Amino acid sequence: MEKAEQVSYWLDTASQDYDTMKHLYDSKDYHWALFIGHLVVEKTLKAIHVKNFDESVPRTHDLLRLAKKCNIMLNDEQ
């Protein structure tokens, strides 16, 4: 799969998950909304990683680790 296709895949699925997260939140199913929200952030970070680096995406769900691999600097509050 080409780099642009990979980025598109991660962003498209993140967008779909975002819609699901909103529906869950609106129905007051906060636990699952948070879980799906985590997936949205994870997939977005993986899209950034694919776009900026010529490497396959890290096989992790650790958002902090993904952000660091994308060279996104976060402070303690974030």
MIDOTOR-228716 format. One record per atom (N, C-alpha, C, CB): residue in three letters; x negated, y, z negated. Coordinates in pm, 1 decimal, padded with zeros to 6 digits. Each point is the difference from the previous one (the first is absolute). Glycine has a CB too. Layout:
BEGIN
NODE  residu        c1        c2        c3
NODE     ALA         X         Y         Z
...
This chain:
BEGIN
NODE  residu        c1        c2        c3
NODE     MET  -00084.4  -00117.0   00000.0
NODE     MET   00084.4   00117.0   00000.0
NODE     MET  -00089.4   00123.9   00000.0
NODE     MET   00185.7  -00124.4  -00121.9
NODE     GLU  -00152.9   00220.4   00205.8
NODE     GLU  -00076.4   00124.8   00007.8
NODE     GLU   00016.0   00081.6  -00128.1
NODE     GLU   00028.8   00001.4   00249.9
NODE     LYS  -00125.0   00087.3  -00274.6
NODE     LYS   00002.7   00082.4  -00120.5
NODE     LYS   00130.1   00080.4  -00009.2
NODE     LYS  -00251.0   00014.1   00006.8
NODE     ALA   00292.0   00049.6   00101.9
NODE     ALA   00122.8   00080.6  -00001.5
NODE     ALA   00121.9  -00085.9  -00031.0
NODE     ALA  -00102.8   00157.1   00165.6
NODE     GLU   00104.4  -00278.6  -00116.1
NODE     GLU   00111.6  -00091.7  -00028.1
NODE     GLU   00002.8  -00038.9  -00147.7
NODE     GLU  -00013.5  -00087.7   00235.5
NODE     GLN  -00104.3   00067.5  -00293.3
NODE     GLN  -00007.4  -00034.0  -00141.7
NODE     GLN   00049.0   00115.7  -00086.6
NODE     GLN  -00192.5  -00153.4   00048.3
NODE     VAL   00147.7   00273.5  -00015.8
NODE     VAL   00043.4   00118.0  -00075.3
NODE     VAL   00151.3   00014.0   00011.0
NODE     VAL  -00222.1   00114.6   00040.8
NODE     SER   00274.5  -00129.7   00080.0
NODE     SER   00144.1   00009.6   00022.6
NODE     SER   00075.5  -00105.6  -00080.1
NODE     SER  -00043.9   00091.1   00229.0
NODE     TYR  -00008.8  -00213.1  -00230.9
NODE     TYR   00063.4  -00108.5  -00075.6
NODE     TYR   00012.1   00036.7  -00147.6
NODE     TYR  -00092.1  -00167.4   00163.1
NODE     TRP  -00017.9   00211.7  -00223.3
NODE     TRP   00000.5   00031.9  -00142.6
NODE     TRP   00093.5   00116.6  -00029.5
NODE     TRP  -00235.2  -00083.9  -00018.7
NODE     LEU   00233.8   00187.0   00104.1
NODE     LEU   00086.2   00115.8  -00024.8
NODE     LEU   00147.4  -00030.7   00026.5
NODE     LEU  -00191.6   00147.7   00060.0
NODE     ASP   00220.4  -00225.9   00042.0
NODE     ASP   00138.8  -00037.1   00029.2
NODE     ASP   00060.2  -00082.9  -00112.9
NODE     ASP  -00052.4   00004.8   00244.6
NODE     THR  -00023.9  -00102.5  -00293.0
NODE     THR   00053.2  -00083.0  -00108.4
NODE     THR   00009.8   00079.8  -00130.0
NODE     THR  -00098.2  -00204.0   00109.3
NODE     ALA   00006.8   00298.4  -00131.2
NODE     ALA   00008.6   00086.9  -00117.4
NODE     ALA   00125.8   00086.4   00008.0
NODE     ALA  -00252.1   00002.7  -00019.6
NODE     SER   00284.1   00045.5   00137.4
NODE     SER   00119.1   00081.8   00019.0
NODE     SER   00127.5  -00080.6  -00027.4
NODE     SER  -00124.7   00137.5   00169.9
NODE     GLN   00128.2  -00259.8  -00122.5
NODE     GLN   00114.7  -00087.4  -00025.7
NODE     GLN   00014.0  -00027.1  -00150.4
NODE     GLN  -00028.9  -00106.2   00228.1
NODE     ASP  -00083.9   00079.5  -00291.5
NODE     ASP   00001.8  -00025.2  -00144.7
NODE     ASP   00043.3   00124.5  -00077.1
NODE     ASP  -00181.9  -00170.4   00029.0
NODE     TYR   00144.4   00288.1   00020.6
NODE     TYR   00039.5   00124.7  -00065.3
NODE     TYR   00152.6   00013.4  -00000.4
NODE     TYR  -00217.5   00108.2   00071.2
NODE     ASP   00279.5  -00139.9   00041.5
NODE     ASP   00146.6   00005.2   00007.0
NODE     ASP   00062.4  -00097.5  -00099.7
NODE     ASP  -00013.9   00065.3   00242.8
NODE     THR  -00043.1  -00183.9  -00250.6
NODE     THR   00048.8  -00098.9  -00096.8
NODE     THR  -00016.2   00051.4  -00142.3
NODE     THR  -00058.3  -00184.9   00159.0
NODE     MET  -00056.2   00245.6  -00187.7
NODE     MET  -00026.4   00054.3  -00132.5
NODE     MET   00104.2   00105.7  -00036.3
NODE     MET  -00245.8  -00045.9   00029.9
NODE     LYS   00278.0   00134.3   00064.3
NODE     LYS   00100.1   00103.7  -00026.2
NODE     LYS   00136.0  -00061.4  -00032.0
NODE     LYS  -00124.1   00155.7   00152.4
NODE     HIS   00164.1  -00258.5  -00078.0
NODE     HIS   00128.2  -00066.0  -00025.9
NODE     HIS   00001.3  -00064.4  -00139.2
NODE     HIS   00026.9  -00042.1   00247.4
NODE     LEU  -00135.8  -00022.6  -00282.0
NODE     LEU  -00009.1  -00061.8  -00131.7
NODE     LEU   00006.0   00105.2  -00110.1
NODE     LEU  -00134.8  -00186.7   00098.3
NODE     TYR   00066.1   00296.3  -00078.3
NODE     TYR   00000.7   00108.3  -00098.7
NODE     TYR   00140.1   00058.4  -00015.3
NODE     TYR  -00239.3   00052.1   00055.7
NODE     ASP   00305.3  -00027.6   00056.8
NODE     ASP   00135.6   00056.5  -00003.0
NODE     ASP   00098.8  -00092.7  -00070.5
NODE     ASP  -00050.3   00120.8   00212.8
NODE     SER   00023.6  -00251.1  -00204.4
NODE     SER   00088.8  -00095.7  -00067.1
NODE     SER  -00043.5  -00025.6  -00145.2
NODE     SER   00046.4  -00107.1   00223.1
NODE     LYS  -00143.2   00187.2  -00268.7
NODE     LYS  -00052.5  -00006.7  -00137.3
NODE     LYS  -00072.7  -00131.5  -00031.1
NODE     LYS   00186.3   00150.2  -00067.4
NODE     ASP  -00237.9  -00212.0   00171.2
NODE     ASP  -00080.6  -00121.8  -00016.4
NODE     ASP  -00146.7   00044.4  -00004.2
NODE     ASP   00173.1  -00149.7   00122.0
NODE     TYR  -00207.8   00217.9  -00230.1
NODE     TYR  -00128.6   00067.8  -00010.3
NODE     TYR  -00118.8  -00095.2   00000.6
NODE     TYR   00115.5   00177.6  -00124.9
NODE     HIS  -00099.6  -00292.1   00063.5
NODE     HIS  -00109.7  -00096.8  -00005.7
NODE     HIS  -00044.4  -00039.7   00141.3
NODE     HIS   00087.2  -00085.5  -00221.3
NODE     TRP   00009.8   00048.2   00305.1
NODE     TRP  -00034.1  -00040.4   00136.6
NODE     TRP  -00039.3   00118.9   00086.5
NODE     TRP   00156.2  -00192.0  -00022.9
NODE     ALA  -00098.0   00308.4  -00003.3
NODE     ALA  -00039.1   00120.1   00074.1
NODE     ALA  -00147.7   00030.0  -00024.0
NODE     ALA   00235.0   00091.3  -00017.5
NODE     LEU  -00279.6  -00105.2  -00105.8
NODE     LEU  -00141.1   00022.2  -00032.4
NODE     LEU  -00088.3  -00102.8   00069.2
NODE     LEU   00066.4   00097.4  -00221.1
NODE     PHE  -00023.4  -00222.6   00222.2
NODE     PHE  -00077.4  -00105.4   00065.5
NODE     PHE  -00015.2   00029.7   00149.4
NODE     PHE   00082.5  -00167.2  -00170.3
NODE     ILE   00025.8   00203.0   00235.8
NODE     ILE  -00005.6   00029.7   00143.7
NODE     ILE  -00079.2   00128.2   00024.0
NODE     ILE   00222.1  -00115.0   00035.2
NODE     GLY  -00211.1   00212.1  -00127.0
NODE     GLY  -00079.8   00122.3   00010.8
NODE     GLY  -00149.1  -00029.7  -00001.3
NODE     GLY   00183.4   00125.2  -00112.0
NODE     HIS  -00222.8  -00222.0   00031.4
NODE     HIS  -00139.7  -00043.3  -00003.6
NODE     HIS  -00041.2  -00051.2   00138.1
NODE     HIS   00020.0  -00059.0  -00246.1
NODE     LEU   00067.5  -00018.3   00308.9
NODE     LEU  -00030.1  -00052.2   00134.6
NODE     LEU  -00014.1   00112.7   00102.0
NODE     LEU   00124.2  -00210.1  -00056.6
NODE     VAL  -00040.6   00313.6   00043.8
NODE     VAL  -00007.3   00114.5   00091.4
NODE     VAL  -00137.5   00065.5  -00009.2
NODE     VAL   00248.7   00037.7  -00022.9
NODE     VAL  -00293.2  -00013.4  -00099.8
NODE     VAL  -00131.2   00063.2  -00019.8
NODE     VAL  -00111.1  -00092.5   00050.0
NODE     VAL   00089.0   00127.3  -00199.9
NODE     GLU  -00079.0  -00254.7   00168.3
NODE     GLU  -00101.4  -00097.6   00042.4
NODE     GLU  -00012.3  -00004.2   00152.6
NODE     GLU   00047.1  -00136.1  -00206.5
NODE     LYS   00064.5   00127.6   00275.4
NODE     LYS  -00002.8  -00008.5   00146.0
NODE     LYS  -00051.0   00129.4   00062.2
NODE     LYS   00190.2  -00161.7  -00008.1
NODE     THR  -00157.1   00275.3  -00052.2
NODE     THR  -00050.0   00127.5   00049.9
NODE     THR  -00151.3   00008.1  -00015.7
NODE     THR   00218.7   00108.5  -00057.8
NODE     LEU  -00269.1  -00152.6  -00056.3
NODE     LEU  -00145.1  -00002.3  -00020.7
NODE     LEU  -00068.5  -00094.6   00099.0
NODE     LEU   00036.0   00052.6  -00243.4
NODE     LYS   00026.9  -00165.0   00271.7
NODE     LYS  -00058.3  -00093.5   00095.9
NODE     LYS  -00001.6   00060.3   00139.9
NODE     LYS   00079.2  -00192.6  -00139.8
NODE     ALA   00022.5   00271.3   00175.5
NODE     ALA  -00000.1   00069.9   00129.2
NODE     ALA  -00115.1   00099.5   00005.8
NODE     ALA   00249.8  -00026.9   00017.5
NODE     ILE  -00271.3   00100.1  -00125.9
NODE     ILE  -00111.6   00094.9  -00006.5
NODE     ILE  -00131.9  -00073.4   00015.1
NODE     ILE   00134.1   00152.2  -00147.6
NODE     HIS  -00147.4  -00264.6   00081.1
NODE     HIS  -00124.3  -00077.1   00007.1
NODE     HIS  -00027.3  -00046.7   00142.6
NODE     HIS   00033.5  -00073.9  -00237.1
NODE     VAL   00067.1   00020.3   00303.1
NODE     VAL  -00017.2  -00046.8   00138.4
NODE     VAL  -00037.1   00116.9   00090.4
NODE     VAL   00166.2  -00185.8  -00038.9
NODE     LYS  -00100.1   00299.6   00020.6
NODE     LYS  -00024.8   00116.3   00085.3
NODE     LYS  -00141.7   00053.7  -00016.1
NODE     LYS   00241.8   00056.0  -00015.0
NODE     ASN  -00291.9  -00055.0  -00108.1
NODE     ASN  -00128.1   00065.0  -00027.3
NODE     ASN  -00121.9  -00091.7   00003.7
NODE     ASN   00128.2   00156.1  -00135.8
NODE     PHE  -00106.1  -00286.6   00131.9
NODE     PHE  -00112.7  -00093.3  -00006.6
NODE     PHE   00020.5  -00113.8   00098.3
NODE     PHE  -00037.8   00058.7  -00240.9
NODE     ASP  -00068.8  -00109.8   00292.9
NODE     ASP   00007.1  -00114.2   00091.5
NODE     ASP  -00015.1  -00129.9  -00077.7
NODE     ASP  -00093.7   00140.0   00187.0
NODE     GLU   00182.7  -00158.4  -00281.7
NODE     GLU  -00001.5  -00120.1  -00083.1
NODE     GLU   00142.9  -00049.2  -00014.8
NODE     GLU  -00207.5   00076.9  -00124.8
NODE     SER   00220.5  -00203.8   00094.0
NODE     SER   00133.8  -00050.6  -00030.1
NODE     SER   00042.6   00054.4  -00135.9
NODE     SER  -00039.3  -00211.0   00137.3
NODE     VAL   00169.4   00214.4  -00159.9
NODE     VAL   00049.3   00056.1  -00126.2
NODE     VAL  -00038.5  -00090.5  -00116.6
NODE     VAL   00192.0   00109.4   00121.4
NODE     PRO  -00222.8  -00048.9  -00233.3
NODE     PRO  -00030.5  -00079.8  -00118.7
NODE     PRO   00122.9  -00080.5  -00042.0
NODE     PRO  -00170.7   00171.1  -00074.1
NODE     ARG   00150.7  -00293.2   00036.9
NODE     ARG   00109.9  -00085.9  -00045.1
NODE     ARG   00017.2   00018.8  -00150.5
NODE     ARG  -00044.4  -00169.6   00185.6
NODE     THR   00109.4   00280.6  -00218.2
NODE     THR   00024.6   00031.7  -00140.4
NODE     THR   00128.1   00081.7  -00009.7
NODE     THR  -00248.3  -00004.6  -00052.8
NODE     HIS   00308.1   00001.0  -00064.8
NODE     HIS   00116.5   00082.6  -00028.2
NODE     HIS  -00035.9   00111.9  -00097.3
NODE     HIS   00149.9  -00197.3   00040.7
NODE     ASP  -00278.4   00206.8  -00075.3
NODE     ASP  -00049.8   00097.6  -00095.7
NODE     ASP  -00008.3   00137.7   00067.1
NODE     ASP  -00130.3  -00180.8  -00122.4
NODE     LEU   00222.8   00269.1   00088.0
NODE     LEU   00006.6   00130.4   00065.6
NODE     LEU  -00124.3   00084.1  -00025.2
NODE     LEU   00246.5  -00008.9  -00021.5
NODE     LEU  -00300.3   00004.6  -00098.3
NODE     LEU  -00120.0   00077.3  -00030.7
NODE     LEU  -00117.7  -00049.3   00084.4
NODE     LEU   00083.8   00039.7  -00235.1
NODE     ARG  -00098.8  -00170.3   00245.3
NODE     ARG  -00107.6  -00056.3   00082.0
NODE     ARG   00017.2   00039.1   00146.6
NODE     ARG  -00020.8  -00192.4  -00160.4
NODE     LEU   00143.3   00186.3   00210.9
NODE     LEU   00025.4   00039.5   00138.4
NODE     LEU  -00031.7   00147.9   00022.7
NODE     LEU   00177.4  -00176.6   00014.6
NODE     ALA  -00136.2   00261.2  -00108.0
NODE     ALA  -00027.5   00143.1   00012.8
NODE     ALA  -00150.6   00026.0   00002.9
NODE     ALA   00215.8   00052.1  -00118.7
NODE     LYS  -00289.9  -00119.9   00032.6
NODE     LYS  -00145.8   00016.9  -00001.5
NODE     LYS  -00061.8  -00045.0   00131.9
NODE     LYS  -00000.3  -00033.6  -00248.5
NODE     LYS   00047.7  -00078.6   00304.8
NODE     LYS  -00051.6  -00048.5   00127.4
NODE     LYS   00030.9   00097.2   00113.6
NODE     LYS   00027.4  -00234.4  -00082.2
NODE     CYS   00079.4   00314.4   00065.6
NODE     CYS   00038.1   00101.1   00099.8
NODE     CYS  -00068.7   00133.1  -00025.8
NODE     CYS   00220.1  -00113.5   00026.4
NODE     ASN  -00307.7   00117.3  -00127.4
NODE     ASN  -00070.0   00121.3  -00040.9
NODE     ASN   00096.0   00108.8  -00048.2
NODE     ASN  -00179.7  -00056.2   00163.3
NODE     ILE   00288.8   00015.0  -00227.4
NODE     ILE   00094.0   00094.1  -00059.3
NODE     ILE  -00036.8   00010.6  -00147.6
NODE     ILE   00187.3  -00056.5   00167.7
NODE     MET  -00226.7   00176.2  -00208.1
NODE     MET  -00042.8   00021.7  -00136.7
NODE     MET   00120.1   00038.8  -00085.6
NODE     MET  -00229.4   00069.5   00079.1
NODE     LEU   00246.8  -00139.8  -00188.1
NODE     LEU   00110.5   00026.0  -00092.5
NODE     LEU  -00055.6   00035.0  -00136.4
NODE     LEU   00150.2  -00156.7   00126.8
NODE     ASN  -00084.1   00250.5  -00193.4
NODE     ASN  -00042.2   00030.5  -00136.0
NODE     ASN   00078.2  -00089.8  -00096.2
NODE     ASN  -00056.2   00241.2   00062.8
NODE     ASP   00024.5  -00232.2  -00191.2
NODE     ASP   00064.2  -00088.0  -00099.0
NODE     ASP   00151.4   00020.7  -00004.7
NODE     ASP  -00211.2   00003.7  -00134.4
NODE     GLU   00255.4   00118.5   00150.9
NODE     GLU   00143.9   00027.9  -00005.6
NODE     GLU   00074.0  -00065.2   00117.8
NODE     GLU  -00049.3   00217.4  -00118.0
NODE     GLN  -00011.8  -00213.7   00235.5
NODE     GLN   00063.8  -00059.2   00117.8
NODE     GLN   00004.7  -00150.1  -00011.9
NODE     GLN  -00078.2   00190.0   00139.3
